[in-house]
Amino acid sequence: MGTPVEIEFAVDLNKDSENRATFYLLQIKPLIGNVTDYQIDMNKINPPEILLYADKEMGNGIIEDIHDVIFVDP
C-alpha cells in the first residue's frame, strides 16, 4: 500500500480434521495519520459529552457532519 498499515485478524485455534487451526484476515487499511497530527487537549473536553473513550488501541479523529447519535440498548 506504500504506507504503514493496520492489519486486523482473528485465529480459531480449534483444529480441523487435518490438525490445522484457522487464520482469518479481517481487514488491512492504511494508516493515514501520524500521532502528532492529532493532538487532543483532554482539558478542553467535557467528560459528559464523551461518547467513547479508550486509553489504548483507538485512533482519534474528527467527523464534522455528525450532529446526532442515537443509541438503542438491545
A tleap script that builds the chain and sets N, CA, C and O, in Angstrom:
source leaprc.protein.ff14SB
mol = sequence {
  NMET GLY THR PRO VAL GLU ILE GLU PHE ALA
  VAL ASP LEU ASN LYS ASP SER GLU ASN ARG
  ALA THR PHE TYR LEU LEU GLN ILE LYS PRO
  LEU ILE GLY ASN VAL THR ASP TYR GLN ILE
  ASP MET ASN LYS ILE ASN PRO PRO GLU ILE
  LEU LEU TYR ALA ASP LYS GLU MET GLY ASN
  GLY ILE ILE GLU ASP ILE HIE ASP VAL ILE
  PHE VAL ASP CPRO
}
set mol.1.N position { 0.818 -1.200 0.000 }
set mol.1.CA position { 0.000 0.000 0.000 }
set mol.1.C position { 0.856 1.256 0.000 }
set mol.1.O position { 0.324 2.356 -0.149 }
set mol.2.N position { 2.138 1.124 0.160 }
set mol.2.CA position { 3.014 2.276 0.093 }
set mol.2.C position { 3.046 3.113 1.364 }
set mol.2.O position { 3.604 4.210 1.364 }
set mol.3.N position { 2.459 2.615 2.441 }
set mol.3.CA position { 2.408 3.324 3.711 }
set mol.3.C position { 2.258 2.291 4.822 }
set mol.3.O position { 1.864 1.158 4.546 }
set mol.4.N position { 2.556 2.643 6.059 }
set mol.4.CA position { 2.280 1.678 7.135 }
set mol.4.C position { 0.802 1.310 7.150 }
set mol.4.O position { -0.055 2.122 6.801 }
set mol.5.N position { 0.513 0.072 7.559 }
set mol.5.CA position { -0.867 -0.411 7.557 }
set mol.5.C position { -1.253 -0.965 8.923 }
set mol.5.O position { -0.401 -1.327 9.735 }
set mol.6.N position { -2.547 -1.019 9.150 }
set mol.6.CA position { -3.117 -1.703 10.305 }
set mol.6.C position { -3.704 -2.997 9.780 }
set mol.6.O position { -4.455 -2.985 8.804 }
set mol.7.N position { -3.374 -4.113 10.409 }
set mol.7.CA position { -3.886 -5.416 9.987 }
set mol.7.C position { -4.742 -5.969 11.122 }
set mol.7.O position { -4.285 -6.097 12.257 }
set mol.8.N position { -5.983 -6.292 10.796 }
set mol.8.CA position { -6.890 -6.886 11.777 }
set mol.8.C position { -7.082 -8.345 11.417 }
set mol.8.O position { -7.395 -8.672 10.272 }
set mol.9.N position { -6.895 -9.226 12.392 }
set mol.9.CA position { -7.023 -10.646 12.115 }
set mol.9.C position { -7.629 -11.371 13.308 }
set mol.9.O position { -7.719 -10.830 14.411 }
set mol.10.N position { -8.041 -12.609 13.056 }
set mol.10.CA position { -8.562 -13.472 14.116 }
set mol.10.C position { -8.032 -14.878 13.876 }
set mol.10.O position { -7.731 -15.253 12.743 }
set mol.11.N position { -7.924 -15.642 14.937 }
set mol.11.CA position { -7.448 -17.019 14.836 }
set mol.11.C position { -8.428 -17.926 15.574 }
set mol.11.O position { -8.805 -17.655 16.714 }
set mol.12.N position { -8.832 -19.001 14.910 }
set mol.12.CA position { -9.647 -20.036 15.542 }
set mol.12.C position { -8.704 -21.193 15.844 }
set mol.12.O position { -8.233 -21.862 14.925 }
set mol.13.N position { -8.425 -21.434 17.121 }
set mol.13.CA position { -7.468 -22.461 17.497 }
set mol.13.C position { -8.073 -23.858 17.557 }
set mol.13.O position { -7.365 -24.822 17.849 }
set mol.14.N position { -9.371 -23.982 17.286 }
set mol.14.CA position { -9.971 -25.309 17.180 }
set mol.14.C position { -9.455 -25.941 15.892 }
set mol.14.O position { -9.627 -25.380 14.810 }
set mol.15.N position { -8.835 -27.086 16.007 }
set mol.15.CA position { -8.185 -27.708 14.850 }
set mol.15.C position { -9.187 -28.475 14.000 }
set mol.15.O position { -10.148 -29.052 14.508 }
set mol.16.N position { -8.939 -28.468 12.681 }
set mol.16.CA position { -9.796 -29.216 11.757 }
set mol.16.C position { -9.348 -30.686 11.712 }
set mol.16.O position { -8.496 -31.108 12.494 }
set mol.17.N position { -9.928 -31.448 10.795 }
set mol.17.CA position { -9.624 -32.883 10.707 }
set mol.17.C position { -8.173 -33.158 10.332 }
set mol.17.O position { -7.678 -34.266 10.537 }
set mol.18.N position { -7.483 -32.145 9.779 }
set mol.18.CA position { -6.070 -32.300 9.422 }
set mol.18.C position { -5.163 -31.627 10.452 }
set mol.18.O position { -3.993 -31.361 10.174 }
set mol.19.N position { -5.709 -31.350 11.653 }
set mol.19.CA position { -4.966 -30.765 12.772 }
set mol.19.C position { -4.442 -29.356 12.478 }
set mol.19.O position { -3.369 -28.974 12.944 }
set mol.20.N position { -5.214 -28.591 11.700 }
set mol.20.CA position { -4.825 -27.216 11.370 }
set mol.20.C position { -5.772 -26.224 12.023 }
set mol.20.O position { -6.986 -26.423 12.036 }
set mol.21.N position { -5.206 -25.155 12.563 }
set mol.21.CA position { -6.014 -24.040 13.071 }
set mol.21.C position { -6.357 -23.144 11.880 }
set mol.21.O position { -5.816 -23.320 10.789 }
set mol.22.N position { -7.257 -22.183 12.096 }
set mol.22.CA position { -7.675 -21.295 11.006 }
set mol.22.C position { -7.281 -19.859 11.329 }
set mol.22.O position { -7.528 -19.367 12.430 }
set mol.23.N position { -6.666 -19.197 10.358 }
set mol.23.CA position { -6.264 -17.797 10.464 }
set mol.23.C position { -7.179 -17.000 9.546 }
set mol.23.O position { -7.275 -17.302 8.356 }
set mol.24.N position { -7.854 -15.983 10.085 }
set mol.24.CA position { -8.751 -15.146 9.297 }
set mol.24.C position { -8.156 -13.753 9.176 }
set mol.24.O position { -7.862 -13.111 10.184 }
set mol.25.N position { -7.979 -13.291 7.972 }
set mol.25.CA position { -7.561 -11.923 7.722 }
set mol.25.C position { -8.828 -11.102 7.574 }
set mol.25.O position { -9.578 -11.278 6.614 }
set mol.26.N position { -9.074 -10.197 8.529 }
set mol.26.CA position { -10.327 -9.455 8.544 }
set mol.26.C position { -10.265 -8.190 7.706 }
set mol.26.O position { -11.172 -7.914 6.921 }
set mol.27.N position { -9.192 -7.416 7.872 }
set mol.27.CA position { -9.041 -6.215 7.055 }
set mol.27.C position { -7.615 -5.693 7.139 }
set mol.27.O position { -6.905 -5.928 8.117 }
set mol.28.N position { -7.221 -4.995 6.118 }
set mol.28.CA position { -5.956 -4.268 6.081 }
set mol.28.C position { -6.291 -2.860 5.619 }
set mol.28.O position { -6.939 -2.677 4.588 }
set mol.29.N position { -5.854 -1.869 6.379 }
set mol.29.CA position { -6.131 -0.495 5.956 }
set mol.29.C position { -4.902 0.368 6.218 }
set mol.29.O position { -4.165 0.136 7.176 }
set mol.30.N position { -4.688 1.356 5.367 }
set mol.30.CA position { -3.513 2.218 5.544 }
set mol.30.C position { -3.666 3.126 6.752 }
set mol.30.O position { -4.769 3.567 7.076 }
set mol.31.N position { -2.558 3.399 7.410 }
set mol.31.CA position { -2.533 4.394 8.476 }
set mol.31.C position { -2.246 5.729 7.810 }
set mol.31.O position { -1.146 5.953 7.305 }
set mol.32.N position { -3.229 6.611 7.809 }
set mol.32.CA position { -3.089 7.841 7.028 }
set mol.32.C position { -2.702 9.039 7.862 }
set mol.32.O position { -2.539 10.138 7.332 }
set mol.33.N position { -2.553 8.845 9.152 }
set mol.33.CA position { -2.184 9.968 10.000 }
set mol.33.C position { -1.056 9.594 10.930 }
set mol.33.O position { -0.744 8.419 11.125 }
set mol.34.N position { -0.468 10.591 11.484 }
set mol.34.CA position { 0.592 10.415 12.451 }
set mol.34.C position { 0.059 10.900 13.790 }
set mol.34.O position { -0.748 11.829 13.839 }
set mol.35.N position { 0.502 10.282 14.866 }
set mol.35.CA position { 0.002 10.677 16.186 }
set mol.35.C position { 0.213 12.164 16.438 }
set mol.35.O position { -0.569 12.782 17.161 }
set mol.36.N position { 1.248 12.746 15.860 }
set mol.36.CA position { 1.487 14.178 16.065 }
set mol.36.C position { 0.505 15.034 15.270 }
set mol.36.O position { 0.386 16.233 15.523 }
set mol.37.N position { -0.208 14.424 14.302 }
set mol.37.CA position { -1.211 15.160 13.529 }
set mol.37.C position { -2.508 15.335 14.316 }
set mol.37.O position { -3.326 16.185 13.964 }
set mol.38.N position { -2.712 14.551 15.367 }
set mol.38.CA position { -3.988 14.522 16.069 }
set mol.38.C position { -3.786 14.716 17.566 }
set mol.38.O position { -4.026 13.802 18.354 }
set mol.39.N position { -3.361 15.866 17.941 }
set mol.39.CA position { -3.178 16.172 19.356 }
set mol.39.C position { -4.491 16.685 19.934 }
set mol.39.O position { -5.059 17.653 19.429 }
set mol.40.N position { -4.968 16.043 20.978 }
set mol.40.CA position { -6.220 16.440 21.623 }
set mol.40.C position { -5.913 16.863 23.044 }
set mol.40.O position { -5.293 16.118 23.803 }
set mol.41.N position { -6.343 18.044 23.398 }
set mol.41.CA position { -6.166 18.559 24.758 }
set mol.41.C position { -7.362 18.093 25.583 }
set mol.41.O position { -8.447 18.666 25.483 }
set mol.42.N position { -7.169 17.050 26.401 }
set mol.42.CA position { -8.270 16.494 27.185 }
set mol.42.C position { -8.824 17.487 28.205 }
set mol.42.O position { -9.932 17.295 28.706 }
set mol.43.N position { -8.075 18.543 28.520 }
set mol.43.CA position { -8.585 19.570 29.432 }
set mol.43.C position { -9.696 20.389 28.794 }
set mol.43.O position { -10.462 21.048 29.497 }
set mol.44.N position { -9.792 20.355 27.456 }
set mol.44.CA position { -10.841 21.086 26.746 }
set mol.44.C position { -12.052 20.212 26.440 }
set mol.44.O position { -13.014 20.678 25.829 }
set mol.45.N position { -12.011 18.949 26.859 }
set mol.45.CA position { -13.094 18.010 26.589 }
set mol.45.C position { -14.028 17.959 27.799 }
set mol.45.O position { -13.571 17.863 28.938 }
set mol.46.N position { -15.324 18.023 27.547 }
set mol.46.CA position { -16.327 17.922 28.598 }
set mol.46.C position { -16.675 16.434 28.778 }
set mol.46.O position { -17.346 15.865 27.917 }
set mol.47.N position { -16.238 15.786 29.876 }
set mol.47.CA position { -16.442 14.347 30.053 }
set mol.47.C position { -17.869 13.852 29.824 }
set mol.47.O position { -18.024 12.779 29.241 }
set mol.48.N position { -18.927 14.561 30.243 }
set mol.48.CA position { -20.275 14.059 29.973 }
set mol.48.C position { -20.621 14.003 28.473 }
set mol.48.O position { -21.581 13.334 28.091 }
set mol.49.N position { -19.866 14.684 27.640 }
set mol.49.CA position { -20.140 14.677 26.209 }
set mol.49.C position { -19.350 13.597 25.462 }
set mol.49.O position { -19.516 13.450 24.251 }
set mol.50.N position { -18.493 12.840 26.159 }
set mol.50.CA position { -17.693 11.802 25.513 }
set mol.50.C position { -18.580 10.611 25.202 }
set mol.50.O position { -19.245 10.076 26.089 }
set mol.51.N position { -18.589 10.198 23.948 }
set mol.51.CA position { -19.360 9.028 23.530 }
set mol.51.C position { -18.571 7.755 23.783 }
set mol.51.O position { -19.133 6.761 24.242 }
set mol.52.N position { -17.261 7.771 23.486 }
set mol.52.CA position { -16.416 6.594 23.649 }
set mol.52.C position { -15.012 7.053 23.958 }
set mol.52.O position { -14.500 7.967 23.312 }
set mol.53.N position { -14.379 6.428 24.941 }
set mol.53.CA position { -13.031 6.814 25.341 }
set mol.53.C position { -12.220 5.561 25.613 }
set mol.53.O position { -12.728 4.607 26.202 }
set mol.54.N position { -10.965 5.554 25.189 }
set mol.54.CA position { -10.056 4.443 25.481 }
set mol.54.C position { -8.659 4.995 25.648 }
set mol.54.O position { -8.271 5.944 24.967 }
set mol.55.N position { -7.904 4.399 26.554 }
set mol.55.CA position { -6.511 4.793 26.737 }
set mol.55.C position { -5.616 4.212 25.655 }
set mol.55.O position { -4.586 4.801 25.324 }
set mol.56.N position { -5.996 3.053 25.091 }
set mol.56.CA position { -5.169 2.356 24.114 }
set mol.56.C position { -6.033 1.810 22.982 }
set mol.56.O position { -7.236 1.603 23.139 }
set mol.57.N position { -5.401 1.588 21.857 }
set mol.57.CA position { -5.979 0.860 20.722 }
set mol.57.C position { -7.132 1.540 20.016 }
set mol.57.O position { -7.924 0.876 19.346 }
set mol.58.N position { -7.242 2.837 20.149 }
set mol.58.CA position { -8.305 3.519 19.426 }
set mol.58.C position { -7.755 4.825 18.882 }
set mol.58.O position { -7.210 5.635 19.631 }
set mol.59.N position { -7.896 5.029 17.593 }
set mol.59.CA position { -7.384 6.246 16.981 }
set mol.59.C position { -8.283 7.438 17.238 }
set mol.59.O position { -9.454 7.286 17.587 }
set mol.60.N position { -7.737 8.605 17.066 }
set mol.60.CA position { -8.502 9.838 17.200 }
set mol.60.C position { -8.947 10.308 15.826 }
set mol.60.O position { -8.302 10.001 14.823 }
set mol.61.N position { -10.011 11.026 15.776 }
set mol.61.CA position { -10.484 11.554 14.512 }
set mol.61.C position { -11.569 12.590 14.734 }
set mol.61.O position { -12.109 12.728 15.831 }
set mol.62.N position { -11.873 13.307 13.676 }
set mol.62.CA position { -12.916 14.322 13.721 }
set mol.62.C position { -13.868 14.051 12.574 }
set mol.62.O position { -13.447 13.907 11.426 }
set mol.63.N position { -15.144 13.983 12.884 }
set mol.63.CA position { -16.175 13.852 11.859 }
set mol.63.C position { -17.079 15.064 12.020 }
set mol.63.O position { -17.879 15.136 12.953 }
set mol.64.N position { -16.945 16.000 11.117 }
set mol.64.CA position { -17.623 17.296 11.245 }
set mol.64.C position { -19.130 17.238 10.990 }
set mol.64.O position { -19.869 18.087 11.489 }
set mol.65.N position { -19.602 16.236 10.209 }
set mol.65.CA position { -21.005 16.263 9.798 }
set mol.65.C position { -21.921 15.384 10.646 }
set mol.65.O position { -23.063 15.148 10.252 }
set mol.66.N position { -21.463 14.893 11.792 }
set mol.66.CA position { -22.335 14.162 12.702 }
set mol.66.C position { -22.955 15.161 13.668 }
set mol.66.O position { -22.252 15.895 14.363 }
set mol.67.N position { -24.292 15.175 13.701 }
set mol.67.CA position { -24.998 16.125 14.551 }
set mol.67.C position { -25.761 15.419 15.680 }
set mol.67.O position { -25.919 15.971 16.769 }
set mol.68.N position { -26.226 14.205 15.413 }
set mol.68.CA position { -26.987 13.456 16.396 }
set mol.68.C position { -26.511 12.007 16.400 }
set mol.68.O position { -26.199 11.444 15.350 }
set mol.69.N position { -26.460 11.416 17.571 }
set mol.69.CA position { -26.162 9.986 17.702 }
set mol.69.C position { -27.301 9.379 18.496 }
set mol.69.O position { -27.640 9.852 19.581 }
set mol.70.N position { -27.892 8.320 17.942 }
set mol.70.CA position { -28.984 7.615 18.621 }
set mol.70.C position { -28.466 6.250 19.010 }
set mol.70.O position { -28.016 5.487 18.155 }
set mol.71.N position { -28.527 5.927 20.314 }
set mol.71.CA position { -28.094 4.643 20.816 }
set mol.71.C position { -29.314 3.865 21.259 }
set mol.71.O position { -30.105 4.354 22.065 }
set mol.72.N position { -29.478 2.650 20.737 }
set mol.72.CA position { -30.590 1.787 21.132 }
set mol.72.C position { -29.994 0.636 21.924 }
set mol.72.O position { -29.248 -0.174 21.375 }
set mol.73.N position { -30.315 0.556 23.212 }
set mol.73.CA position { -29.807 -0.525 24.051 }
set mol.73.C position { -30.559 -1.792 23.727 }
set mol.73.O position { -31.762 -1.874 23.972 }
set mol.74.N position { -29.876 -2.786 23.179 }
set mol.74.CA position { -30.582 -4.034 22.806 }
set mol.74.C position { -31.207 -4.709 24.000 }
set mol.74.O position { -31.831 -5.761 23.857 }
savepdb mol mol.pdb
quit
